[in-house]
């Protein structure tokens, strides 16, 4: 169970175009006591982020129409969400140097799929620390 001082559980937004990843990550974090929303596109993720003001965001890098990097730029431009902790979880082991630098500059952690339950929970805790 997440240790938080407030009475509400931490809110995590999962953004990944792969429904199996979104569903699995959501289930895993809900079992640990997190409140979770899942989005299958970056656009849907931005709508949910504005609506629910998540405590943290975990998203894929490579998605159709809008990439995870573009999502992160948009999120950072929203004053109420500009400091939201973000982790990029990707299966792409060849992130180019320019993207890696921009992700770091925008404050995103980068992790690689697959993530086991313990790794996902540790990542969520790290984002919320």
PyMOL commands that place a pseudoatom at each C-alpha (Angstrom):
pseudoatom trace, name=CA, resn=UNK, resi=1, chain=A, elem=C, hetatm=0, pos=[0.000, 0.000, 0.000]
pseudoatom trace, name=CA, resn=UNK, resi=2, chain=A, elem=C, hetatm=0, pos=[1.438, 3.416, -0.866]
pseudoatom trace, name=CA, resn=UNK, resi=3, chain=A, elem=C, hetatm=0, pos=[2.444, 5.452, 2.144]
pseudoatom trace, name=CA, resn=UNK, resi=4, chain=A, elem=C, hetatm=0, pos=[0.906, 8.914, 1.807]
pseudoatom trace, name=CA, resn=UNK, resi=5, chain=A, elem=C, hetatm=0, pos=[-0.072, 11.471, 4.395]
pseudoatom trace, name=CA, resn=UNK, resi=6, chain=A, elem=C, hetatm=0, pos=[-3.257, 12.499, 2.636]
pseudoatom trace, name=CA, resn=UNK, resi=7, chain=A, elem=C, hetatm=0, pos=[-6.366, 10.347, 2.921]
pseudoatom trace, name=CA, resn=UNK, resi=8, chain=A, elem=C, hetatm=0, pos=[-6.741, 9.807, -0.825]
pseudoatom trace, name=CA, resn=UNK, resi=9, chain=A, elem=C, hetatm=0, pos=[-4.606, 7.273, -2.681]
pseudoatom trace, name=CA, resn=UNK, resi=10, chain=A, elem=C, hetatm=0, pos=[-2.016, 8.585, -5.140]
pseudoatom trace, name=CA, resn=UNK, resi=11, chain=A, elem=C, hetatm=0, pos=[-3.434, 9.064, -8.635]
pseudoatom trace, name=CA, resn=UNK, resi=12, chain=A, elem=C, hetatm=0, pos=[-1.473, 7.588, -11.546]
pseudoatom trace, name=CA, resn=UNK, resi=13, chain=A, elem=C, hetatm=0, pos=[-2.188, 8.021, -15.243]
pseudoatom trace, name=CA, resn=UNK, resi=14, chain=A, elem=C, hetatm=0, pos=[-0.976, 5.255, -17.595]
pseudoatom trace, name=CA, resn=UNK, resi=15, chain=A, elem=C, hetatm=0, pos=[-0.674, 6.264, -21.280]
pseudoatom trace, name=CA, resn=UNK, resi=16, chain=A, elem=C, hetatm=0, pos=[0.182, 3.514, -23.778]
pseudoatom trace, name=CA, resn=UNK, resi=17, chain=A, elem=C, hetatm=0, pos=[-1.352, 2.618, -27.142]
pseudoatom trace, name=CA, resn=UNK, resi=18, chain=A, elem=C, hetatm=0, pos=[-1.019, -1.094, -26.287]
pseudoatom trace, name=CA, resn=UNK, resi=19, chain=A, elem=C, hetatm=0, pos=[-4.204, -2.015, -24.417]
pseudoatom trace, name=CA, resn=UNK, resi=20, chain=A, elem=C, hetatm=0, pos=[-2.536, -5.024, -22.787]
pseudoatom trace, name=CA, resn=UNK, resi=21, chain=A, elem=C, hetatm=0, pos=[0.153, -2.779, -21.263]
pseudoatom trace, name=CA, resn=UNK, resi=22, chain=A, elem=C, hetatm=0, pos=[-2.359, -0.165, -20.121]
pseudoatom trace, name=CA, resn=UNK, resi=23, chain=A, elem=C, hetatm=0, pos=[-4.638, -2.794, -18.568]
pseudoatom trace, name=CA, resn=UNK, resi=24, chain=A, elem=C, hetatm=0, pos=[-1.814, -4.753, -16.938]
pseudoatom trace, name=CA, resn=UNK, resi=25, chain=A, elem=C, hetatm=0, pos=[-0.080, -1.703, -15.455]
pseudoatom trace, name=CA, resn=UNK, resi=26, chain=A, elem=C, hetatm=0, pos=[-3.438, -0.343, -14.249]
pseudoatom trace, name=CA, resn=UNK, resi=27, chain=A, elem=C, hetatm=0, pos=[-4.383, -3.623, -12.552]
pseudoatom trace, name=CA, resn=UNK, resi=28, chain=A, elem=C, hetatm=0, pos=[-0.967, -3.984, -10.948]
pseudoatom trace, name=CA, resn=UNK, resi=29, chain=A, elem=C, hetatm=0, pos=[-1.047, -0.485, -9.447]
pseudoatom trace, name=CA, resn=UNK, resi=30, chain=A, elem=C, hetatm=0, pos=[-4.678, -0.765, -8.318]
pseudoatom trace, name=CA, resn=UNK, resi=31, chain=A, elem=C, hetatm=0, pos=[-3.727, -3.911, -6.387]
pseudoatom trace, name=CA, resn=UNK, resi=32, chain=A, elem=C, hetatm=0, pos=[-1.153, -1.772, -4.576]
pseudoatom trace, name=CA, resn=UNK, resi=33, chain=A, elem=C, hetatm=0, pos=[-3.798, 0.803, -3.614]
pseudoatom trace, name=CA, resn=UNK, resi=34, chain=A, elem=C, hetatm=0, pos=[-3.294, 3.429, -6.307]
pseudoatom trace, name=CA, resn=UNK, resi=35, chain=A, elem=C, hetatm=0, pos=[-6.118, 5.210, -8.114]
pseudoatom trace, name=CA, resn=UNK, resi=36, chain=A, elem=C, hetatm=0, pos=[-5.364, 4.668, -11.810]
pseudoatom trace, name=CA, resn=UNK, resi=37, chain=A, elem=C, hetatm=0, pos=[-6.622, 5.916, -15.167]
pseudoatom trace, name=CA, resn=UNK, resi=38, chain=A, elem=C, hetatm=0, pos=[-5.567, 4.404, -18.478]
pseudoatom trace, name=CA, resn=UNK, resi=39, chain=A, elem=C, hetatm=0, pos=[-5.384, 6.136, -21.845]
pseudoatom trace, name=CA, resn=UNK, resi=40, chain=A, elem=C, hetatm=0, pos=[-4.727, 4.455, -25.193]
pseudoatom trace, name=CA, resn=UNK, resi=41, chain=A, elem=C, hetatm=0, pos=[-3.441, 7.622, -26.896]
pseudoatom trace, name=CA, resn=UNK, resi=42, chain=A, elem=C, hetatm=0, pos=[-1.482, 10.703, -25.925]
pseudoatom trace, name=CA, resn=UNK, resi=43, chain=A, elem=C, hetatm=0, pos=[-4.464, 12.892, -26.788]
pseudoatom trace, name=CA, resn=UNK, resi=44, chain=A, elem=C, hetatm=0, pos=[-6.740, 10.913, -24.468]
pseudoatom trace, name=CA, resn=UNK, resi=45, chain=A, elem=C, hetatm=0, pos=[-3.998, 11.018, -21.839]
pseudoatom trace, name=CA, resn=UNK, resi=46, chain=A, elem=C, hetatm=0, pos=[-3.854, 14.817, -21.946]
pseudoatom trace, name=CA, resn=UNK, resi=47, chain=A, elem=C, hetatm=0, pos=[-7.642, 15.024, -21.543]
pseudoatom trace, name=CA, resn=UNK, resi=48, chain=A, elem=C, hetatm=0, pos=[-7.513, 12.683, -18.541]
pseudoatom trace, name=CA, resn=UNK, resi=49, chain=A, elem=C, hetatm=0, pos=[-4.547, 14.554, -17.064]
pseudoatom trace, name=CA, resn=UNK, resi=50, chain=A, elem=C, hetatm=0, pos=[-6.413, 17.860, -17.235]
pseudoatom trace, name=CA, resn=UNK, resi=51, chain=A, elem=C, hetatm=0, pos=[-9.532, 16.296, -15.739]
pseudoatom trace, name=CA, resn=UNK, resi=52, chain=A, elem=C, hetatm=0, pos=[-7.988, 14.212, -12.929]
pseudoatom trace, name=CA, resn=UNK, resi=53, chain=A, elem=C, hetatm=0, pos=[-4.706, 16.016, -12.120]
pseudoatom trace, name=CA, resn=UNK, resi=54, chain=A, elem=C, hetatm=0, pos=[-2.694, 12.809, -11.568]
pseudoatom trace, name=CA, resn=UNK, resi=55, chain=A, elem=C, hetatm=0, pos=[0.053, 12.585, -8.956]
pseudoatom trace, name=CA, resn=UNK, resi=56, chain=A, elem=C, hetatm=0, pos=[2.272, 10.868, -11.566]
pseudoatom trace, name=CA, resn=UNK, resi=57, chain=A, elem=C, hetatm=0, pos=[2.220, 9.758, -15.211]
pseudoatom trace, name=CA, resn=UNK, resi=58, chain=A, elem=C, hetatm=0, pos=[3.695, 6.597, -16.738]
pseudoatom trace, name=CA, resn=UNK, resi=59, chain=A, elem=C, hetatm=0, pos=[3.695, 6.620, -20.532]
pseudoatom trace, name=CA, resn=UNK, resi=60, chain=A, elem=C, hetatm=0, pos=[5.036, 4.970, -23.641]
pseudoatom trace, name=CA, resn=UNK, resi=61, chain=A, elem=C, hetatm=0, pos=[7.466, 6.801, -25.902]
pseudoatom trace, name=CA, resn=UNK, resi=62, chain=A, elem=C, hetatm=0, pos=[6.325, 5.492, -29.296]
pseudoatom trace, name=CA, resn=UNK, resi=63, chain=A, elem=C, hetatm=0, pos=[2.634, 6.029, -29.974]
pseudoatom trace, name=CA, resn=UNK, resi=64, chain=A, elem=C, hetatm=0, pos=[0.759, 6.893, -33.184]
pseudoatom trace, name=CA, resn=UNK, resi=65, chain=A, elem=C, hetatm=0, pos=[-0.317, 10.491, -33.889]
pseudoatom trace, name=CA, resn=UNK, resi=66, chain=A, elem=C, hetatm=0, pos=[1.368, 11.972, -30.797]
pseudoatom trace, name=CA, resn=UNK, resi=67, chain=A, elem=C, hetatm=0, pos=[4.515, 10.537, -29.226]
pseudoatom trace, name=CA, resn=UNK, resi=68, chain=A, elem=C, hetatm=0, pos=[5.243, 10.273, -25.538]
pseudoatom trace, name=CA, resn=UNK, resi=69, chain=A, elem=C, hetatm=0, pos=[7.797, 13.072, -25.942]
pseudoatom trace, name=CA, resn=UNK, resi=70, chain=A, elem=C, hetatm=0, pos=[5.170, 15.343, -27.527]
pseudoatom trace, name=CA, resn=UNK, resi=71, chain=A, elem=C, hetatm=0, pos=[2.764, 14.409, -24.689]
pseudoatom trace, name=CA, resn=UNK, resi=72, chain=A, elem=C, hetatm=0, pos=[5.440, 15.369, -22.155]
pseudoatom trace, name=CA, resn=UNK, resi=73, chain=A, elem=C, hetatm=0, pos=[6.045, 18.743, -23.836]
pseudoatom trace, name=CA, resn=UNK, resi=74, chain=A, elem=C, hetatm=0, pos=[2.283, 19.429, -23.781]
pseudoatom trace, name=CA, resn=UNK, resi=75, chain=A, elem=C, hetatm=0, pos=[1.984, 18.337, -20.138]
pseudoatom trace, name=CA, resn=UNK, resi=76, chain=A, elem=C, hetatm=0, pos=[4.855, 20.629, -19.096]
pseudoatom trace, name=CA, resn=UNK, resi=77, chain=A, elem=C, hetatm=0, pos=[3.044, 23.549, -20.797]
pseudoatom trace, name=CA, resn=UNK, resi=78, chain=A, elem=C, hetatm=0, pos=[-0.037, 23.147, -18.559]
pseudoatom trace, name=CA, resn=UNK, resi=79, chain=A, elem=C, hetatm=0, pos=[0.668, 25.215, -15.418]
pseudoatom trace, name=CA, resn=UNK, resi=80, chain=A, elem=C, hetatm=0, pos=[-1.275, 22.939, -13.042]
pseudoatom trace, name=CA, resn=UNK, resi=81, chain=A, elem=C, hetatm=0, pos=[0.527, 19.845, -14.393]
pseudoatom trace, name=CA, resn=UNK, resi=82, chain=A, elem=C, hetatm=0, pos=[3.954, 21.237, -15.267]
pseudoatom trace, name=CA, resn=UNK, resi=83, chain=A, elem=C, hetatm=0, pos=[5.668, 19.613, -12.278]
pseudoatom trace, name=CA, resn=UNK, resi=84, chain=A, elem=C, hetatm=0, pos=[3.868, 16.264, -12.432]
pseudoatom trace, name=CA, resn=UNK, resi=85, chain=A, elem=C, hetatm=0, pos=[6.423, 13.430, -12.148]
pseudoatom trace, name=CA, resn=UNK, resi=86, chain=A, elem=C, hetatm=0, pos=[6.656, 11.415, -15.376]
pseudoatom trace, name=CA, resn=UNK, resi=87, chain=A, elem=C, hetatm=0, pos=[8.264, 8.122, -16.345]
pseudoatom trace, name=CA, resn=UNK, resi=88, chain=A, elem=C, hetatm=0, pos=[8.665, 6.971, -19.922]
pseudoatom trace, name=CA, resn=UNK, resi=89, chain=A, elem=C, hetatm=0, pos=[8.363, 3.177, -20.110]
pseudoatom trace, name=CA, resn=UNK, resi=90, chain=A, elem=C, hetatm=0, pos=[9.355, 1.989, -23.565]
pseudoatom trace, name=CA, resn=UNK, resi=91, chain=A, elem=C, hetatm=0, pos=[10.240, -1.147, -25.431]
pseudoatom trace, name=CA, resn=UNK, resi=92, chain=A, elem=C, hetatm=0, pos=[12.486, 0.919, -27.719]
pseudoatom trace, name=CA, resn=UNK, resi=93, chain=A, elem=C, hetatm=0, pos=[16.036, 0.313, -26.562]
pseudoatom trace, name=CA, resn=UNK, resi=94, chain=A, elem=C, hetatm=0, pos=[17.435, 2.727, -29.149]
pseudoatom trace, name=CA, resn=UNK, resi=95, chain=A, elem=C, hetatm=0, pos=[16.290, 6.161, -27.976]
pseudoatom trace, name=CA, resn=UNK, resi=96, chain=A, elem=C, hetatm=0, pos=[18.400, 8.664, -29.917]
pseudoatom trace, name=CA, resn=UNK, resi=97, chain=A, elem=C, hetatm=0, pos=[20.692, 11.032, -28.031]
pseudoatom trace, name=CA, resn=UNK, resi=98, chain=A, elem=C, hetatm=0, pos=[18.607, 14.123, -28.813]
pseudoatom trace, name=CA, resn=UNK, resi=99, chain=A, elem=C, hetatm=0, pos=[15.422, 12.545, -27.470]
pseudoatom trace, name=CA, resn=UNK, resi=100, chain=A, elem=C, hetatm=0, pos=[17.220, 11.200, -24.413]
pseudoatom trace, name=CA, resn=UNK, resi=101, chain=A, elem=C, hetatm=0, pos=[18.580, 14.666, -23.626]
pseudoatom trace, name=CA, resn=UNK, resi=102, chain=A, elem=C, hetatm=0, pos=[15.168, 16.294, -24.057]
pseudoatom trace, name=CA, resn=UNK, resi=103, chain=A, elem=C, hetatm=0, pos=[13.489, 13.661, -21.862]
pseudoatom trace, name=CA, resn=UNK, resi=104, chain=A, elem=C, hetatm=0, pos=[16.092, 14.319, -19.179]
pseudoatom trace, name=CA, resn=UNK, resi=105, chain=A, elem=C, hetatm=0, pos=[15.694, 18.095, -19.533]
pseudoatom trace, name=CA, resn=UNK, resi=106, chain=A, elem=C, hetatm=0, pos=[11.918, 17.721, -19.158]
pseudoatom trace, name=CA, resn=UNK, resi=107, chain=A, elem=C, hetatm=0, pos=[12.470, 15.681, -15.992]
pseudoatom trace, name=CA, resn=UNK, resi=108, chain=A, elem=C, hetatm=0, pos=[11.262, 12.270, -17.172]
pseudoatom trace, name=CA, resn=UNK, resi=109, chain=A, elem=C, hetatm=0, pos=[12.643, 9.004, -15.891]
pseudoatom trace, name=CA, resn=UNK, resi=110, chain=A, elem=C, hetatm=0, pos=[13.205, 6.375, -18.595]
pseudoatom trace, name=CA, resn=UNK, resi=111, chain=A, elem=C, hetatm=0, pos=[12.638, 2.655, -18.000]
pseudoatom trace, name=CA, resn=UNK, resi=112, chain=A, elem=C, hetatm=0, pos=[12.464, -0.268, -20.410]
pseudoatom trace, name=CA, resn=UNK, resi=113, chain=A, elem=C, hetatm=0, pos=[9.767, -2.897, -20.919]
pseudoatom trace, name=CA, resn=UNK, resi=114, chain=A, elem=C, hetatm=0, pos=[9.030, -5.420, -19.687]
pseudoatom trace, name=CA, resn=UNK, resi=115, chain=A, elem=C, hetatm=0, pos=[8.498, -4.277, -16.108]
pseudoatom trace, name=CA, resn=UNK, resi=116, chain=A, elem=C, hetatm=0, pos=[7.650, -6.807, -13.424]
pseudoatom trace, name=CA, resn=UNK, resi=117, chain=A, elem=C, hetatm=0, pos=[5.220, -5.947, -10.631]
pseudoatom trace, name=CA, resn=UNK, resi=118, chain=A, elem=C, hetatm=0, pos=[7.987, -5.082, -8.178]
pseudoatom trace, name=CA, resn=UNK, resi=119, chain=A, elem=C, hetatm=0, pos=[9.680, -2.825, -10.747]
pseudoatom trace, name=CA, resn=UNK, resi=120, chain=A, elem=C, hetatm=0, pos=[6.446, -1.012, -11.614]
pseudoatom trace, name=CA, resn=UNK, resi=121, chain=A, elem=C, hetatm=0, pos=[5.574, -0.453, -7.954]
pseudoatom trace, name=CA, resn=UNK, resi=122, chain=A, elem=C, hetatm=0, pos=[9.124, 0.763, -7.237]
pseudoatom trace, name=CA, resn=UNK, resi=123, chain=A, elem=C, hetatm=0, pos=[8.860, 3.151, -10.199]
pseudoatom trace, name=CA, resn=UNK, resi=124, chain=A, elem=C, hetatm=0, pos=[5.524, 4.534, -8.963]
pseudoatom trace, name=CA, resn=UNK, resi=125, chain=A, elem=C, hetatm=0, pos=[6.976, 5.015, -5.490]
pseudoatom trace, name=CA, resn=UNK, resi=126, chain=A, elem=C, hetatm=0, pos=[10.026, 6.762, -6.940]
pseudoatom trace, name=CA, resn=UNK, resi=127, chain=A, elem=C, hetatm=0, pos=[7.818, 9.133, -8.927]
pseudoatom trace, name=CA, resn=UNK, resi=128, chain=A, elem=C, hetatm=0, pos=[5.726, 9.949, -5.863]
pseudoatom trace, name=CA, resn=UNK, resi=129, chain=A, elem=C, hetatm=0, pos=[8.623, 10.370, -3.409]
for i in range(1, 129): cmd.bond("trace and resi %d" % i, "trace and resi %d" % (i + 1))
show_as sticks, trace
zoom trace
